[in-house]
Amino acid sequence: MRSQFDQPTNRSGLNSIKWDKAGEIYGCSDLIPMWVADMDFPPPQSIIEALVSRAKRGFYGYEAVPSGYLESFAAWLHDRHDWDVPQEWITYSPGVVSGLSLALQTFTQPGDKIVIQPPVYQPFFSMVERNDRQVVENPLIVENGRYTIDFAELERLFQTGARTFIFCSPHNPVGRVWSREELEQLAALIIRYDVLTLTDEIWSDLTLPGHKHFSLAKVSSEVADRCITFMAPSKTFNLAGFYLSNVIIPNEELRRKYKMAKAKLGLAELNTFGAAGAEAAYRTGAQWLDELREYLQGNVDFVLDELAQRIPGIKVIPPEGTYLLWLDCRELPIKHDELNRFFAQKAGVAFNDGAMFGKQGAGFQRMNIACPRSTIAQALKQIEEALSQQ
Ligand SMILES: Cc1ncc(COP(=O)(O)O)c(C=O)c1O
């Protein structure tokens, strides 16, 4: 049976960065875009209907945050993440990246050491550096064929003066959904060394079937007191263009300071369409999301099977969450710094170069599989052909 997610993609004329900017970035045309992390699927129909209905009401003047939005997000946290969050803990940011940056400006000083765990989402580096703070790396390690946290090194970094940590959970690009045991171990270090933790949980809803996200702040009230958690409907329902994310701050003093920093910038809370769309998403999107997660798992399985049979030089550790595959291309007969150009210019497929996620990513490419399976099949065919001509 064909899935709703098998429909061909048509994003033409929408100024999509992934589609319309690929030629400029990669220096060639007719690329299959598998880079920027958004999806080639429309959101649930109920979101589109809510937006149309709000648009038809007219009147787009100044608006307070709708109480229905807050209720819908709190109910989502309860239903999907077994997390009971009082509504007063929730505040907003136009995006997770801007929220992380504002938190760095508010709670740290120039020169402070900020721990991140590469290979990791590139703005974790750039936001720290642009704010004149110092990136301190605790690289993930591979143990028993699985990425994990180097707790001994993390403790050493906290012992030697790093007091701020940016945590990616689930982890982009390696696709780990951290286990409760790992989170408990992490929480113990955060509490022992009193580390402010900015926990980026933008991917929390996009675990693959059989994997469940557990919020770090849920481990205990002691760790929650040191956490600022970022979540959003943007990845989950493909709504990044709304520029809306949620910031959960249980600690009253941290929350007061964060809100004051926002007020200093004169930042608005939510925008009319973002609030209407996101409320509809949280109220009505659960079934669509579960169907999406099944489809994404089908895409993961498809890529892993095809690679094993036809392109064994590319290896992938099966992800537990996100719609990103971290392709290990180190066995291919192509130099690391030429890989990304090779895939674009010889195979016509635009991936993110692994090196942008930190030096540990050299020899890797990040592939976005949130697209119809037929697109993936075409991309793999083009890659196989390009490699056969190497
Ligand atoms: C870990 C992570 N954080 C944040 C973002 C982007 O957040 P925003 O668009 O809300 O700034 C992404 C997008 O890929 C991401 O992977």
PDBQT file of the ligand as one rigid body, heavy atoms in Angstrom, charges set to zero:
ROOT
HETATM    1  C1  LIG A 401      20.193  19.883  17.196  1.00  0.00    +0.000 C 
HETATM    2  C2  LIG A 401      19.535  21.006  16.477  1.00  0.00    +0.000 A 
HETATM    3  N1  LIG A 401      19.244  22.133  17.137  1.00  0.00    +0.000 NA
HETATM    4  C3  LIG A 401      18.636  23.180  16.529  1.00  0.00    +0.000 A 
HETATM    5  C4  LIG A 401      18.292  23.120  15.191  1.00  0.00    +0.000 A 
HETATM    6  C5  LIG A 401      17.651  24.303  14.515  1.00  0.00    +0.000 C 
HETATM    7  O1  LIG A 401      16.820  24.969  15.376  1.00  0.00    +0.000 OA
HETATM    8  P1  LIG A 401      16.095  26.325  14.961  1.00  0.00    +0.000 P 
HETATM    9  O2  LIG A 401      15.793  26.258  13.502  1.00  0.00    +0.000 OA
HETATM   10  O3  LIG A 401      14.886  26.324  15.810  1.00  0.00    +0.000 OA
HETATM   11  O4  LIG A 401      17.054  27.420  15.301  1.00  0.00    +0.000 OA
HETATM   12  C6  LIG A 401      18.575  21.966  14.470  1.00  0.00    +0.000 A 
HETATM   13  C7  LIG A 401      18.255  21.894  13.024  1.00  0.00    +0.000 C 
HETATM   14  O5  LIG A 401      18.688  21.026  12.320  1.00  0.00    +0.000 OA
HETATM   15  C8  LIG A 401      19.202  20.882  15.125  1.00  0.00    +0.000 A 
HETATM   16  O6  LIG A 401      19.482  19.748  14.475  1.00  0.00    +0.000 OA
ENDROOT
TORSDOF 0
